[in-house]
Structures are given as structure tokens and as C-alpha cells.
Amino acid sequence: MQYDIIDQKDFFHITLSGKPIKNEILQTKRMLLPLLNKKGVHVIIDLQDLQDFQAVDSLFLFGILNSIRKEISFLGGDLMLCSLDAEMLQYFQQNRLNKIFDICKDKESAEESEWRQHDG
């Protein structure tokens, strides 16, 4: 999987593309978490460019996203997902993952959304 990371003024915008591989969670932690170590960090993950989403890949993808979410949450930050295709959105809803992740329609609506307020 490839990660395109843009450090915006108030948040990071990360676009994921390609297909996840088996050890992707470890690679993600090594690469992304040092960038996201600021207390109260806000992150938008754009899933628009993921290729050929299938339920088999969803376990890897969920592991990656949940790992990032836990680290960001630990620091009092927020994570939003955007641009899920219909199949991926249906998977998230059927497995109640939409209760764990904030999901926005697209990048623009994610950028305009209110970030949750945490007490740190």
C-alpha cells in the first residue's frame, strides 16, 4: 500500500492507495506514527484510491486503520475516514465499524467537519 501524506495547517491528509499486504500494520506504525505523535492531532484518511476492495482485504485494512485510530485517540486526537466506495461503506455498516470510525462522504466534507473535542 502507498501513503500520500500532506501536512495541512490543522490536520494531516493521508491518501491510501494500492492493496494492503500481510505485514502492512507494522510498516504503517513505523512510517506514520512518528508523524502523528503530536497531542491532539487531527487526521483525515482518504480511501478513494484503494484498489479492488474485497472482504478478504478488509481485515488487513481494518487492522491498519484501527492501529492508527488507537494511537491518535491515545494522544487526544481525531481520525476521519472519507471517500469509501459503496462496497466498502456497506462492509463498514454491516460490521458496525461506522460506530468506531467517523466517516465522511468525501475529502471536502471531512475538511469542513467539526473535530471532536477531547479533554486530553
Backbone as XML, in Angstrom:
<?xml version="1.0"?>
<chain id="A" units="angstrom">
  <residue number="1" name="MET">
    <atom name="N" x="0.853" y="-1.170" z="0.000"/>
    <atom name="CA" x="0.000" y="0.000" z="0.000"/>
    <atom name="C" x="0.900" y="1.233" z="0.000"/>
  </residue>
  <residue number="2" name="GLN">
    <atom name="N" x="0.435" y="2.274" z="-0.671"/>
    <atom name="CA" x="1.166" y="3.532" z="-0.705"/>
    <atom name="C" x="0.427" y="4.560" z="0.153"/>
  </residue>
  <residue number="3" name="TYR">
    <atom name="N" x="1.198" y="5.497" z="0.708"/>
    <atom name="CA" x="0.673" y="6.533" z="1.578"/>
    <atom name="C" x="1.125" y="7.890" z="1.048"/>
  </residue>
  <residue number="4" name="ASP">
    <atom name="N" x="0.166" y="8.719" z="0.674"/>
    <atom name="CA" x="0.463" y="10.085" z="0.266"/>
    <atom name="C" x="0.054" y="10.975" z="1.437"/>
  </residue>
  <residue number="5" name="ILE">
    <atom name="N" x="1.023" y="11.610" z="2.077"/>
    <atom name="CA" x="0.774" y="12.363" z="3.302"/>
    <atom name="C" x="0.977" y="13.848" z="3.039"/>
  </residue>
  <residue number="6" name="ILE">
    <atom name="N" x="-0.051" y="14.624" z="3.356"/>
    <atom name="CA" x="0.024" y="16.075" z="3.232"/>
    <atom name="C" x="-0.213" y="16.663" z="4.614"/>
  </residue>
  <residue number="7" name="ASP">
    <atom name="N" x="0.757" y="17.432" z="5.080"/>
    <atom name="CA" x="0.655" y="18.096" z="6.375"/>
    <atom name="C" x="-0.004" y="19.451" z="6.147"/>
  </residue>
  <residue number="8" name="GLN">
    <atom name="N" x="-1.304" y="19.521" z="6.439"/>
    <atom name="CA" x="-2.032" y="20.768" z="6.293"/>
    <atom name="C" x="-1.877" y="21.558" z="7.593"/>
  </residue>
  <residue number="9" name="LYS">
    <atom name="N" x="-2.368" y="22.743" z="7.626"/>
    <atom name="CA" x="-2.193" y="23.589" z="8.808"/>
    <atom name="C" x="-2.833" y="22.962" z="10.053"/>
  </residue>
  <residue number="10" name="ASP">
    <atom name="N" x="-4.074" y="22.477" z="9.927"/>
    <atom name="CA" x="-4.813" y="21.993" z="11.090"/>
    <atom name="C" x="-4.921" y="20.476" z="11.159"/>
  </residue>
  <residue number="11" name="PHE">
    <atom name="N" x="-4.453" y="19.773" z="10.142"/>
    <atom name="CA" x="-4.615" y="18.322" z="10.126"/>
    <atom name="C" x="-3.678" y="17.693" z="9.103"/>
  </residue>
  <residue number="12" name="PHE">
    <atom name="N" x="-3.539" y="16.376" z="9.202"/>
    <atom name="CA" x="-2.847" y="15.595" z="8.180"/>
    <atom name="C" x="-3.897" y="15.008" z="7.252"/>
  </residue>
  <residue number="13" name="HIS">
    <atom name="N" x="-3.617" y="15.020" z="5.960"/>
    <atom name="CA" x="-4.476" y="14.363" z="4.978"/>
    <atom name="C" x="-3.656" y="13.226" z="4.387"/>
  </residue>
  <residue number="14" name="ILE">
    <atom name="N" x="-4.111" y="11.992" z="4.596"/>
    <atom name="CA" x="-3.391" y="10.807" z="4.137"/>
    <atom name="C" x="-4.266" y="10.080" z="3.128"/>
  </residue>
  <residue number="15" name="THR">
    <atom name="N" x="-3.734" y="9.870" z="1.934"/>
    <atom name="CA" x="-4.444" y="9.108" z="0.914"/>
    <atom name="C" x="-3.788" y="7.737" z="0.806"/>
  </residue>
  <residue number="16" name="LEU">
    <atom name="N" x="-4.592" y="6.695" z="1.004"/>
    <atom name="CA" x="-4.107" y="5.330" z="0.866"/>
    <atom name="C" x="-4.424" y="4.843" z="-0.530"/>
  </residue>
  <residue number="17" name="SER">
    <atom name="N" x="-3.488" y="4.125" z="-1.130"/>
    <atom name="CA" x="-3.733" y="3.546" z="-2.452"/>
    <atom name="C" x="-3.057" y="2.185" z="-2.535"/>
  </residue>
  <residue number="18" name="GLY">
    <atom name="N" x="-3.474" y="1.409" z="-3.512"/>
    <atom name="CA" x="-2.927" y="0.077" z="-3.680"/>
    <atom name="C" x="-3.655" y="-0.936" z="-2.810"/>
  </residue>
  <residue number="19" name="LYS">
    <atom name="N" x="-3.004" y="-2.075" z="-2.598"/>
    <atom name="CA" x="-3.593" y="-3.149" z="-1.807"/>
    <atom name="C" x="-2.749" y="-3.382" z="-0.566"/>
  </residue>
  <residue number="20" name="PRO">
    <atom name="N" x="-3.399" y="-3.638" z="0.581"/>
    <atom name="CA" x="-2.629" y="-3.940" z="1.788"/>
    <atom name="C" x="-1.943" y="-5.298" z="1.675"/>
  </residue>
  <residue number="21" name="ILE">
    <atom name="N" x="-0.792" y="-5.412" z="2.335"/>
    <atom name="CA" x="-0.086" y="-6.684" z="2.387"/>
    <atom name="C" x="-0.072" y="-7.186" z="3.825"/>
  </residue>
  <residue number="22" name="LYS">
    <atom name="N" x="0.383" y="-8.395" z="4.035"/>
    <atom name="CA" x="0.262" y="-9.039" z="5.345"/>
    <atom name="C" x="0.917" y="-8.270" z="6.482"/>
  </residue>
  <residue number="23" name="ASN">
    <atom name="N" x="2.090" y="-7.728" z="6.298"/>
    <atom name="CA" x="2.767" y="-7.026" z="7.392"/>
    <atom name="C" x="2.565" y="-5.514" z="7.330"/>
  </residue>
  <residue number="24" name="GLU">
    <atom name="N" x="1.500" y="-5.102" z="6.703"/>
    <atom name="CA" x="1.220" y="-3.677" z="6.498"/>
    <atom name="C" x="1.040" y="-2.918" z="7.814"/>
  </residue>
  <residue number="25" name="ILE">
    <atom name="N" x="0.474" y="-3.550" z="8.814"/>
    <atom name="CA" x="0.242" y="-2.865" z="10.094"/>
    <atom name="C" x="1.570" y="-2.423" z="10.695"/>
  </residue>
  <residue number="26" name="LEU">
    <atom name="N" x="2.564" y="-3.298" z="10.695"/>
    <atom name="CA" x="3.877" y="-2.939" z="11.239"/>
    <atom name="C" x="4.527" y="-1.839" z="10.417"/>
  </residue>
  <residue number="27" name="GLN">
    <atom name="N" x="4.447" y="-1.937" z="9.111"/>
    <atom name="CA" x="5.018" y="-0.901" z="8.250"/>
    <atom name="C" x="4.321" y="0.434" z="8.473"/>
  </residue>
  <residue number="28" name="THR">
    <atom name="N" x="3.014" y="0.393" z="8.633"/>
    <atom name="CA" x="2.250" y="1.616" z="8.866"/>
    <atom name="C" x="2.683" y="2.281" z="10.165"/>
  </residue>
  <residue number="29" name="LYS">
    <atom name="N" x="2.796" y="1.491" z="11.213"/>
    <atom name="CA" x="3.225" y="2.050" z="12.502"/>
    <atom name="C" x="4.597" y="2.693" z="12.386"/>
  </residue>
  <residue number="30" name="ARG">
    <atom name="N" x="5.515" y="2.017" z="11.739"/>
    <atom name="CA" x="6.872" y="2.566" z="11.604"/>
    <atom name="C" x="6.888" y="3.861" z="10.804"/>
  </residue>
  <residue number="31" name="MET">
    <atom name="N" x="6.058" y="3.947" z="9.795"/>
    <atom name="CA" x="6.083" y="5.096" z="8.905"/>
    <atom name="C" x="5.213" y="6.252" z="9.395"/>
  </residue>
  <residue number="32" name="LEU">
    <atom name="N" x="3.969" y="5.977" z="9.752"/>
    <atom name="CA" x="3.021" y="7.047" z="10.059"/>
    <atom name="C" x="3.071" y="7.547" z="11.496"/>
  </residue>
  <residue number="33" name="LEU">
    <atom name="N" x="3.191" y="6.662" z="12.436"/>
    <atom name="CA" x="3.047" y="7.076" z="13.823"/>
    <atom name="C" x="4.065" y="8.117" z="14.280"/>
  </residue>
  <residue number="34" name="PRO">
    <atom name="N" x="5.318" y="8.070" z="13.818"/>
    <atom name="CA" x="6.220" y="9.173" z="14.192"/>
    <atom name="C" x="5.739" y="10.539" z="13.688"/>
  </residue>
  <residue number="35" name="LEU">
    <atom name="N" x="5.019" y="10.553" z="12.570"/>
    <atom name="CA" x="4.492" y="11.815" z="12.041"/>
    <atom name="C" x="3.277" y="12.297" z="12.828"/>
  </residue>
  <residue number="36" name="LEU">
    <atom name="N" x="2.567" y="11.354" z="13.438"/>
    <atom name="CA" x="1.297" y="11.667" z="14.087"/>
    <atom name="C" x="1.415" y="11.687" z="15.609"/>
  </residue>
  <residue number="37" name="ASN">
    <atom name="N" x="2.583" y="12.018" z="16.125"/>
    <atom name="CA" x="2.801" y="11.930" z="17.563"/>
    <atom name="C" x="2.477" y="13.217" z="18.317"/>
  </residue>
  <residue number="38" name="LYS">
    <atom name="N" x="1.908" y="14.189" z="17.644"/>
    <atom name="CA" x="1.557" y="15.455" z="18.283"/>
    <atom name="C" x="0.232" y="15.319" z="19.025"/>
  </residue>
  <residue number="39" name="LYS">
    <atom name="N" x="0.202" y="15.788" z="20.261"/>
    <atom name="CA" x="-1.021" y="15.719" z="21.057"/>
    <atom name="C" x="-2.147" y="16.479" z="20.368"/>
  </residue>
  <residue number="40" name="GLY">
    <atom name="N" x="-3.329" y="15.845" z="20.287"/>
    <atom name="CA" x="-4.491" y="16.470" z="19.671"/>
    <atom name="C" x="-4.456" y="16.495" z="18.158"/>
  </residue>
  <residue number="41" name="VAL">
    <atom name="N" x="-3.651" y="15.651" z="17.548"/>
    <atom name="CA" x="-3.515" y="15.635" z="16.091"/>
    <atom name="C" x="-4.844" y="15.246" z="15.430"/>
  </residue>
  <residue number="42" name="HIS">
    <atom name="N" x="-5.133" y="15.858" z="14.311"/>
    <atom name="CA" x="-6.324" y="15.555" z="13.515"/>
    <atom name="C" x="-5.867" y="14.944" z="12.185"/>
  </residue>
  <residue number="43" name="VAL">
    <atom name="N" x="-6.512" y="13.841" z="11.793"/>
    <atom name="CA" x="-6.095" y="13.118" z="10.599"/>
    <atom name="C" x="-7.318" y="12.755" z="9.771"/>
  </residue>
  <residue number="44" name="ILE">
    <atom name="N" x="-7.218" y="13.003" z="8.468"/>
    <atom name="CA" x="-8.219" y="12.540" z="7.503"/>
    <atom name="C" x="-7.536" y="11.483" z="6.649"/>
  </residue>
  <residue number="45" name="ILE">
    <atom name="N" x="-8.131" y="10.299" z="6.595"/>
    <atom name="CA" x="-7.625" y="9.243" z="5.728"/>
    <atom name="C" x="-8.602" y="9.068" z="4.576"/>
  </residue>
  <residue number="46" name="ASP">
    <atom name="N" x="-8.092" y="9.292" z="3.384"/>
    <atom name="CA" x="-8.874" y="9.227" z="2.154"/>
    <atom name="C" x="-8.682" y="7.849" z="1.525"/>
  </residue>
  <residue number="47" name="LEU">
    <atom name="N" x="-9.769" y="7.116" z="1.364"/>
    <atom name="CA" x="-9.707" y="5.749" z="0.855"/>
    <atom name="C" x="-10.123" y="5.651" z="-0.610"/>
  </residue>
  <residue number="48" name="GLN">
    <atom name="N" x="-10.205" y="6.770" z="-1.281"/>
    <atom name="CA" x="-10.678" y="6.829" z="-2.661"/>
    <atom name="C" x="-9.831" y="5.994" z="-3.618"/>
  </residue>
  <residue number="49" name="ASP">
    <atom name="N" x="-8.538" y="5.906" z="-3.393"/>
    <atom name="CA" x="-7.646" y="5.261" z="-4.350"/>
    <atom name="C" x="-7.304" y="3.813" z="-4.020"/>
  </residue>
  <residue number="50" name="LEU">
    <atom name="N" x="-7.983" y="3.230" z="-3.036"/>
    <atom name="CA" x="-7.735" y="1.818" z="-2.759"/>
    <atom name="C" x="-8.257" y="0.992" z="-3.916"/>
  </residue>
  <residue number="51" name="GLN">
    <atom name="N" x="-7.524" y="-0.037" z="-4.279"/>
    <atom name="CA" x="-7.881" y="-0.831" z="-5.445"/>
    <atom name="C" x="-8.577" y="-2.123" z="-5.046"/>
  </residue>
  <residue number="52" name="ASP">
    <atom name="N" x="-9.619" y="-2.458" z="-5.764"/>
    <atom name="CA" x="-10.269" y="-3.766" z="-5.658"/>
    <atom name="C" x="-10.538" y="-4.192" z="-4.222"/>
  </residue>
  <residue number="53" name="PHE">
    <atom name="N" x="-11.259" y="-3.370" z="-3.481"/>
    <atom name="CA" x="-11.593" y="-3.726" z="-2.102"/>
    <atom name="C" x="-12.408" y="-5.009" z="-2.089"/>
  </residue>
  <residue number="54" name="GLN">
    <atom name="N" x="-11.991" y="-5.938" z="-1.250"/>
    <atom name="CA" x="-12.711" y="-7.190" z="-1.048"/>
    <atom name="C" x="-12.754" y="-7.463" z="0.440"/>
  </residue>
  <residue number="55" name="ALA">
    <atom name="N" x="-13.706" y="-8.263" z="0.866"/>
    <atom name="CA" x="-13.844" y="-8.572" z="2.286"/>
    <atom name="C" x="-12.566" y="-9.190" z="2.850"/>
  </residue>
  <residue number="56" name="VAL">
    <atom name="N" x="-11.833" y="-9.945" z="2.034"/>
    <atom name="CA" x="-10.581" y="-10.545" z="2.494"/>
    <atom name="C" x="-9.588" y="-9.455" z="2.876"/>
  </residue>
  <residue number="57" name="ASP">
    <atom name="N" x="-9.486" y="-8.424" z="2.053"/>
    <atom name="CA" x="-8.574" y="-7.316" z="2.330"/>
    <atom name="C" x="-9.046" y="-6.480" z="3.510"/>
  </residue>
  <residue number="58" name="SER">
    <atom name="N" x="-10.316" y="-6.552" z="3.829"/>
    <atom name="CA" x="-10.877" y="-5.696" z="4.858"/>
    <atom name="C" x="-10.266" y="-5.949" z="6.219"/>
  </residue>
  <residue number="59" name="LEU">
    <atom name="N" x="-9.876" y="-7.179" z="6.514"/>
    <atom name="CA" x="-9.238" y="-7.463" z="7.799"/>
    <atom name="C" x="-7.911" y="-6.739" z="7.921"/>
  </residue>
  <residue number="60" name="PHE">
    <atom name="N" x="-7.130" y="-6.755" z="6.851"/>
    <atom name="CA" x="-5.870" y="-6.022" z="6.859"/>
    <atom name="C" x="-6.127" y="-4.520" z="6.964"/>
  </residue>
  <residue number="61" name="LEU">
    <atom name="N" x="-7.064" y="-4.040" z="6.161"/>
    <atom name="CA" x="-7.378" y="-2.616" z="6.166"/>
    <atom name="C" x="-7.887" y="-2.177" z="7.530"/>
  </residue>
  <residue number="62" name="PHE">
    <atom name="N" x="-8.803" y="-2.952" z="8.117"/>
    <atom name="CA" x="-9.305" y="-2.600" z="9.443"/>
    <atom name="C" x="-8.173" y="-2.581" z="10.459"/>
  </residue>
  <residue number="63" name="GLY">
    <atom name="N" x="-7.282" y="-3.547" z="10.392"/>
    <atom name="CA" x="-6.144" y="-3.574" z="11.313"/>
    <atom name="C" x="-5.285" y="-2.330" z="11.194"/>
  </residue>
  <residue number="64" name="ILE">
    <atom name="N" x="-5.040" y="-1.913" z="9.970"/>
    <atom name="CA" x="-4.245" y="-0.712" z="9.724"/>
    <atom name="C" x="-4.952" y="0.523" z="10.272"/>
  </residue>
  <residue number="65" name="LEU">
    <atom name="N" x="-6.217" y="0.681" z="9.898"/>
    <atom name="CA" x="-6.979" y="1.859" z="10.327"/>
    <atom name="C" x="-7.169" y="1.884" z="11.839"/>
  </residue>
  <residue number="66" name="ASN">
    <atom name="N" x="-7.445" y="0.735" z="12.434"/>
    <atom name="CA" x="-7.673" y="0.683" z="13.875"/>
    <atom name="C" x="-6.385" y="0.976" z="14.635"/>
  </residue>
  <residue number="67" name="SER">
    <atom name="N" x="-5.267" y="0.513" z="14.130"/>
    <atom name="CA" x="-3.984" y="0.802" z="14.758"/>
    <atom name="C" x="-3.721" y="2.312" z="14.759"/>
  </residue>
  <residue number="68" name="ILE">
    <atom name="N" x="-3.963" y="2.944" z="13.636"/>
    <atom name="CA" x="-3.789" y="4.400" z="13.541"/>
    <atom name="C" x="-4.776" y="5.103" z="14.468"/>
  </residue>
  <residue number="69" name="ARG">
    <atom name="N" x="-6.037" y="4.658" z="14.456"/>
    <atom name="CA" x="-7.072" y="5.284" z="15.285"/>
    <atom name="C" x="-6.707" y="5.219" z="16.768"/>
  </residue>
  <residue number="70" name="LYS">
    <atom name="N" x="-6.230" y="4.082" z="17.221"/>
    <atom name="CA" x="-5.875" y="3.917" z="18.638"/>
    <atom name="C" x="-4.758" y="4.868" z="19.038"/>
  </residue>
  <residue number="71" name="GLU">
    <atom name="N" x="-3.734" y="4.974" z="18.221"/>
    <atom name="CA" x="-2.619" y="5.868" z="18.540"/>
    <atom name="C" x="-3.067" y="7.327" z="18.566"/>
  </residue>
  <residue number="72" name="ILE">
    <atom name="N" x="-3.859" y="7.715" z="17.589"/>
    <atom name="CA" x="-4.341" y="9.097" z="17.527"/>
    <atom name="C" x="-5.253" y="9.385" z="18.716"/>
  </residue>
  <residue number="73" name="SER">
    <atom name="N" x="-6.130" y="8.454" z="19.034"/>
    <atom name="CA" x="-7.042" y="8.629" z="20.157"/>
    <atom name="C" x="-6.274" y="8.731" z="21.474"/>
  </residue>
  <residue number="74" name="PHE">
    <atom name="N" x="-5.232" y="7.937" z="21.626"/>
    <atom name="CA" x="-4.398" y="7.973" z="22.830"/>
    <atom name="C" x="-3.809" y="9.366" z="23.045"/>
  </residue>
  <residue number="75" name="LEU">
    <atom name="N" x="-3.517" y="10.052" z="21.948"/>
    <atom name="CA" x="-2.953" y="11.396" z="22.020"/>
    <atom name="C" x="-4.025" y="12.485" z="22.067"/>
  </residue>
  <residue number="76" name="GLY">
    <atom name="N" x="-5.298" y="12.078" z="22.197"/>
    <atom name="CA" x="-6.379" y="13.055" z="22.264"/>
    <atom name="C" x="-6.729" y="13.644" z="20.915"/>
  </residue>
  <residue number="77" name="GLY">
    <atom name="N" x="-6.393" y="12.950" z="19.854"/>
    <atom name="CA" x="-6.668" y="13.444" z="18.508"/>
    <atom name="C" x="-7.887" y="12.786" z="17.899"/>
  </residue>
  <residue number="78" name="ASP">
    <atom name="N" x="-8.100" y="13.074" z="16.625"/>
    <atom name="CA" x="-9.266" y="12.555" z="15.902"/>
    <atom name="C" x="-8.852" y="12.010" z="14.551"/>
  </residue>
  <residue number="79" name="LEU">
    <atom name="N" x="-9.619" y="11.022" z="14.106"/>
    <atom name="CA" x="-9.419" y="10.414" z="12.803"/>
    <atom name="C" x="-10.748" y="10.393" z="12.071"/>
  </residue>
  <residue number="80" name="MET">
    <atom name="N" x="-10.734" y="10.836" z="10.826"/>
    <atom name="CA" x="-11.908" y="10.741" z="9.957"/>
    <atom name="C" x="-11.523" y="9.957" z="8.716"/>
  </residue>
  <residue number="81" name="LEU">
    <atom name="N" x="-12.427" y="9.118" z="8.262"/>
    <atom name="CA" x="-12.261" y="8.409" z="7.007"/>
    <atom name="C" x="-13.154" y="9.068" z="5.971"/>
  </residue>
  <residue number="82" name="CYS">
    <atom name="N" x="-12.709" y="9.091" z="4.727"/>
    <atom name="CA" x="-13.557" y="9.645" z="3.680"/>
    <atom name="C" x="-13.378" y="8.868" z="2.385"/>
  </residue>
  <residue number="83" name="SER">
    <atom name="N" x="-14.317" y="9.088" z="1.492"/>
    <atom name="CA" x="-14.298" y="8.542" z="0.128"/>
    <atom name="C" x="-14.313" y="7.018" z="0.080"/>
  </residue>
  <residue number="84" name="LEU">
    <atom name="N" x="-15.122" y="6.406" z="0.924"/>
    <atom name="CA" x="-15.299" y="4.960" z="0.864"/>
    <atom name="C" x="-16.206" y="4.645" z="-0.316"/>
  </residue>
  <residue number="85" name="ASP">
    <atom name="N" x="-15.839" y="3.626" z="-1.104"/>
    <atom name="CA" x="-16.742" y="3.252" z="-2.195"/>
    <atom name="C" x="-17.944" y="2.520" z="-1.599"/>
  </residue>
  <residue number="86" name="ALA">
    <atom name="N" x="-18.942" y="2.260" z="-2.418"/>
    <atom name="CA" x="-20.203" y="1.691" z="-1.928"/>
    <atom name="C" x="-19.999" y="0.350" z="-1.234"/>
  </residue>
  <residue number="87" name="GLU">
    <atom name="N" x="-19.160" y="-0.495" z="-1.799"/>
    <atom name="CA" x="-18.914" y="-1.815" z="-1.214"/>
    <atom name="C" x="-18.219" y="-1.702" z="0.143"/>
  </residue>
  <residue number="88" name="MET">
    <atom name="N" x="-17.235" y="-0.808" z="0.235"/>
    <atom name="CA" x="-16.516" y="-0.621" z="1.484"/>
    <atom name="C" x="-17.429" y="-0.015" z="2.550"/>
  </residue>
  <residue number="89" name="LEU">
    <atom name="N" x="-18.230" y="0.967" z="2.164"/>
    <atom name="CA" x="-19.155" y="1.586" z="3.107"/>
    <atom name="C" x="-20.158" y="0.560" z="3.624"/>
  </residue>
  <residue number="90" name="GLN">
    <atom name="N" x="-20.663" y="-0.277" z="2.733"/>
    <atom name="CA" x="-21.588" y="-1.330" z="3.146"/>
    <atom name="C" x="-20.916" y="-2.280" z="4.137"/>
  </residue>
  <residue number="91" name="TYR">
    <atom name="N" x="-19.670" y="-2.647" z="3.873"/>
    <atom name="CA" x="-18.930" y="-3.520" z="4.786"/>
    <atom name="C" x="-18.793" y="-2.866" z="6.154"/>
  </residue>
  <residue number="92" name="PHE">
    <atom name="N" x="-18.425" y="-1.592" z="6.185"/>
    <atom name="CA" x="-18.279" y="-0.875" z="7.460"/>
    <atom name="C" x="-19.607" y="-0.840" z="8.213"/>
  </residue>
  <residue number="93" name="GLN">
    <atom name="N" x="-20.705" y="-0.599" z="7.510"/>
    <atom name="CA" x="-22.008" y="-0.533" z="8.160"/>
    <atom name="C" x="-22.458" y="-1.901" z="8.665"/>
  </residue>
  <residue number="94" name="GLN">
    <atom name="N" x="-22.285" y="-2.931" z="7.856"/>
    <atom name="CA" x="-22.704" y="-4.280" z="8.260"/>
    <atom name="C" x="-21.931" y="-4.783" z="9.475"/>
  </residue>
  <residue number="95" name="ASN">
    <atom name="N" x="-20.675" y="-4.372" z="9.584"/>
    <atom name="CA" x="-19.831" y="-4.819" z="10.686"/>
    <atom name="C" x="-19.716" y="-3.781" z="11.798"/>
  </residue>
  <residue number="96" name="ARG">
    <atom name="N" x="-20.594" y="-2.789" z="11.737"/>
    <atom name="CA" x="-20.698" y="-1.738" z="12.747"/>
    <atom name="C" x="-19.402" y="-0.959" z="12.962"/>
  </residue>
  <residue number="97" name="LEU">
    <atom name="N" x="-18.555" y="-0.944" z="11.950"/>
    <atom name="CA" x="-17.315" y="-0.188" z="12.029"/>
    <atom name="C" x="-17.582" y="1.304" z="11.921"/>
  </residue>
  <residue number="98" name="ASN">
    <atom name="N" x="-18.755" y="1.650" z="11.396"/>
    <atom name="CA" x="-19.135" y="3.060" z="11.331"/>
    <atom name="C" x="-19.431" y="3.614" z="12.725"/>
  </residue>
  <residue number="99" name="LYS">
    <atom name="N" x="-19.515" y="2.752" z="13.726"/>
    <atom name="CA" x="-19.668" y="3.188" z="15.119"/>
    <atom name="C" x="-18.305" y="3.508" z="15.730"/>
  </residue>
  <residue number="100" name="ILE">
    <atom name="N" x="-17.247" y="2.959" z="15.141"/>
    <atom name="CA" x="-15.890" y="3.161" z="15.642"/>
    <atom name="C" x="-15.213" y="4.327" z="14.933"/>
  </residue>
  <residue number="101" name="PHE">
    <atom name="N" x="-15.468" y="4.444" z="13.638"/>
    <atom name="CA" x="-14.813" y="5.463" z="12.817"/>
    <atom name="C" x="-15.795" y="6.544" z="12.400"/>
  </residue>
  <residue number="102" name="ASP">
    <atom name="N" x="-15.315" y="7.796" z="12.371"/>
    <atom name="CA" x="-16.083" y="8.884" z="11.773"/>
    <atom name="C" x="-15.878" y="8.783" z="10.268"/>
  </residue>
  <residue number="103" name="ILE">
    <atom name="N" x="-16.987" y="8.736" z="9.517"/>
    <atom name="CA" x="-16.911" y="8.565" z="8.075"/>
    <atom name="C" x="-17.595" y="9.746" z="7.393"/>
  </residue>
  <residue number="104" name="CYS">
    <atom name="N" x="-16.873" y="10.353" z="6.449"/>
    <atom name="CA" x="-17.413" y="11.453" z="5.660"/>
    <atom name="C" x="-17.492" y="11.032" z="4.201"/>
  </residue>
  <residue number="105" name="LYS">
    <atom name="N" x="-18.375" y="11.687" z="3.488"/>
    <atom name="CA" x="-18.613" y="11.349" z="2.078"/>
    <atom name="C" x="-17.357" y="11.520" z="1.227"/>
  </residue>
  <residue number="106" name="ASP">
    <atom name="N" x="-16.679" y="12.661" z="1.387"/>
    <atom name="CA" x="-15.517" y="12.959" z="0.561"/>
    <atom name="C" x="-14.551" y="13.848" z="1.334"/>
  </residue>
  <residue number="107" name="LYS">
    <atom name="N" x="-13.439" y="14.148" z="0.705"/>
    <atom name="CA" x="-12.383" y="14.948" z="1.332"/>
    <atom name="C" x="-12.898" y="16.323" z="1.768"/>
  </residue>
  <residue number="108" name="GLU">
    <atom name="N" x="-13.675" y="16.951" z="0.912"/>
    <atom name="CA" x="-14.171" y="18.294" z="1.211"/>
    <atom name="C" x="-15.074" y="18.299" z="2.442"/>
  </residue>
  <residue number="109" name="SER">
    <atom name="N" x="-15.984" y="17.331" z="2.532"/>
    <atom name="CA" x="-16.871" y="17.297" z="3.701"/>
    <atom name="C" x="-16.099" y="16.940" z="4.964"/>
  </residue>
  <residue number="110" name="ALA">
    <atom name="N" x="-15.057" y="16.139" z="4.851"/>
    <atom name="CA" x="-14.218" y="15.825" z="6.009"/>
    <atom name="C" x="-13.490" y="17.078" z="6.489"/>
  </residue>
  <residue number="111" name="GLU">
    <atom name="N" x="-12.964" y="17.852" z="5.546"/>
    <atom name="CA" x="-12.247" y="19.076" z="5.911"/>
    <atom name="C" x="-13.160" y="20.097" z="6.571"/>
  </residue>
  <residue number="112" name="GLU">
    <atom name="N" x="-14.439" y="20.102" z="6.207"/>
    <atom name="CA" x="-15.391" y="21.064" z="6.757"/>
    <atom name="C" x="-16.042" y="20.581" z="8.051"/>
  </residue>
  <residue number="113" name="SER">
    <atom name="N" x="-15.836" y="19.315" z="8.405"/>
    <atom name="CA" x="-16.469" y="18.743" z="9.599"/>
    <atom name="C" x="-15.857" y="19.311" z="10.868"/>
  </residue>
  <residue number="114" name="GLU">
    <atom name="N" x="-16.648" y="19.241" z="11.914"/>
    <atom name="CA" x="-16.165" y="19.633" z="13.233"/>
    <atom name="C" x="-15.372" y="18.485" z="13.828"/>
  </residue>
  <residue number="115" name="TRP">
    <atom name="N" x="-14.215" y="18.793" z="14.392"/>
    <atom name="CA" x="-13.443" y="17.782" z="15.089"/>
    <atom name="C" x="-14.020" y="17.600" z="16.484"/>
  </residue>
  <residue number="116" name="ARG">
    <atom name="N" x="-13.988" y="16.401" z="16.980"/>
    <atom name="CA" x="-14.454" y="16.148" z="18.343"/>
    <atom name="C" x="-13.540" y="16.869" z="19.310"/>
  </residue>
  <residue number="117" name="GLN">
    <atom name="N" x="-14.108" y="17.242" z="20.432"/>
    <atom name="CA" x="-13.316" y="17.895" z="21.474"/>
    <atom name="C" x="-13.008" y="16.857" z="22.552"/>
  </residue>
  <residue number="118" name="HIS">
    <atom name="N" x="-11.721" y="16.707" z="22.846"/>
    <atom name="CA" x="-11.286" y="15.750" z="23.868"/>
    <atom name="C" x="-10.731" y="16.519" z="25.051"/>
  </residue>
  <residue number="119" name="ASP">
    <atom name="N" x="-10.776" y="15.891" z="26.209"/>
    <atom name="CA" x="-10.223" y="16.504" z="27.413"/>
    <atom name="C" x="-8.767" y="16.118" z="27.643"/>
  </residue>
  <residue number="120" name="GLY">
    <atom name="N" x="-8.154" y="15.478" z="26.632"/>
    <atom name="CA" x="-6.738" y="15.162" z="26.716"/>
    <atom name="C" x="-6.470" y="14.053" z="27.649"/>
  </residue>
</chain>
